[in-house]
Amino acid sequence: MSVLSADVLLPVSWSTRPRGFGALMALYESNYLRLLQLCGDPAMLRGERVSRVAGGCDLKLAVVEQCAYTTTLGLTHLFHDHNAVGPGLATFLTYPDVRVRVYCDARLAQAQHWPSDRPEPFGRDPLQSERELEHRWVHNTMLNKWLEYCLELGHSLRTA
């Protein structure tokens, strides 16, 4: 049974009882399983990799930081920039430029940055923790769906 098939069999508490801590951890686990299928063991990744599929945008993975129990990855699509002219100029635009922290020992993956992130204003805000939890739900649900989409297109960032 493939990892993605096993992911389908996971209890989906994050969609049936949303917004609880346990449900959020189940979403992080689902993110990890999708990432595992896309690129293999995140603890073993090094450098950068690009996946190309017919009819789709290239997918780039870059290892940003590697520690004993965590790996931080950058994931993005590469779009050809038709306005770039001349040698040495960047010929790709990137989006969505997502940063993912992988907790290898716990087998969890959390979106840490999504391009729509805006800094919160300074000062004590009693609703800040609620907003932070809501951001985590939105960003990690988006990551989960995006990883699923990349896998459906046939992307693979595994070594040959």
N, C-alpha and C positions, 0 to 999 in steps of 0.2 A: 504494500500500500504506500503510495507516495505521501510526502509530507503534506501537500495541499489537500489530498483526500482525507488525511487524518485531521486536518484543520476543520474540514466541513463537519466532522463528527464531534468536535469540541462543544461542550455546553456553551451556549451563547448568552450567558447571563447579562452581558453588557448591553444586549439589545432587548431583553425581556424585563430586566429590572434596572433601568438606566440610572446613572449618577451616583451609585454607591461605590465605596472604595474597592470592595471585592470585585465588582463588575469592571471597574477601571483596570484592575490587575489582569482580569481575563482578556480585556482588549489588548493590553501590553503583551500578553502571552500569544495572542493571535498574530500581532505584529511580528513577534519574534519568529513564529513558525513560517510566516510568509517570507520574511527576510532570509531565513535558513534555506528555503527552497530556491530563492532568487540567487543567493551568493555563497551558499555553503556556510560552514562554521565561522561566524563573525570574529571569533578570537584568533583565527588563523589568517585573516585578511591582511594584506600589506599593500601600500601604494594606491594606485588608481587603476580602474578597469572601466571599459566601455563595452556596452552591449548594443549591437545593431540588429534590427529586424526589418524585413521588407514591409514597406507601407507604414512605418512608424518612426518616431523620433529616436535618436540614439539616447541611451540611458547611461549616465556616468556615475560611478561610485568612487569616492575618495576616502581613505582612512585619515581622519583628522587627528585622532589621539588614540593611543592604545595604552591601557594600564593593566594591572594584574587581573582585575575582575570586570573591567568595562572596556568597551570599544566605542568610539564616537565616529560616526560615518556622515559624510555629506552625500546626498543623492540628488540628482537633477536630470532633467531632459536637456539635450543639446539641440538648439534650433539654428539652422544655417542663417547667417546674417547676410542678406543680399546687398546691404548698403556698405559693407566693408570693402574697401578697395586698396590695393597695394600690398606689397610684401610686408610681413611682420604684423599685420593687423589681425586682431581676433576675428575669426570668421563664424563664431557661434555665439548665440545668446543662450543664456541658461534660465530655466524655470522648472520647478518651483524652488530650487535651492533649499532643500530640507536638511536639517541636522537631526540625526537620530542617535540617541545614547542606548547602547546595547549592554544590558546587565547579563554577562555570559553565564555566571554561576546560577543566577535565578531564572535564566531563560526568558527574559523580558526585553522588549524594545519600546522605547518611548520617544515620540517626536518632541524634540526640545525647542526647535525653532521652525516656524512656518513663515513664508514671506509676508503675510498680512500682519505679523506681530508689530505692535506699536508700543513704545515704552509707556508705562503708566505714569501719571503725574506724581510728583513727590508729595509726601505727607501721609499721615495715618488715615487709612480708609477702612472702615469696618466691613465693607463688602469686597475687599481685595481678595481674600481667600476664596470666596464664592466665585469671583471672576476667574481666578487662577484655575480652579477646578473645572469651570466651564470651558476655559481655553484648552485645558488638557483633553477634555472629552472631544471637542471639535477637532483639534489638531491630530489626535491619535485616530479618530474615526476616519479623517481624511487620509492619513498615512495608510491605514488598513485598506481602504478602497483603492488607493493609488497603487499599492503593492500588488493587490489582486489584479488590477488592470494591466500592470506591467507583465505579470506572469501569464495572463490570458493572451497578451500579444506575442508571447514566446521569448521574452527577454531572459537572459541568463548571464550572471556575473561570476559564475564559477570558473575556476581555472580548467584548462583543457587537460 
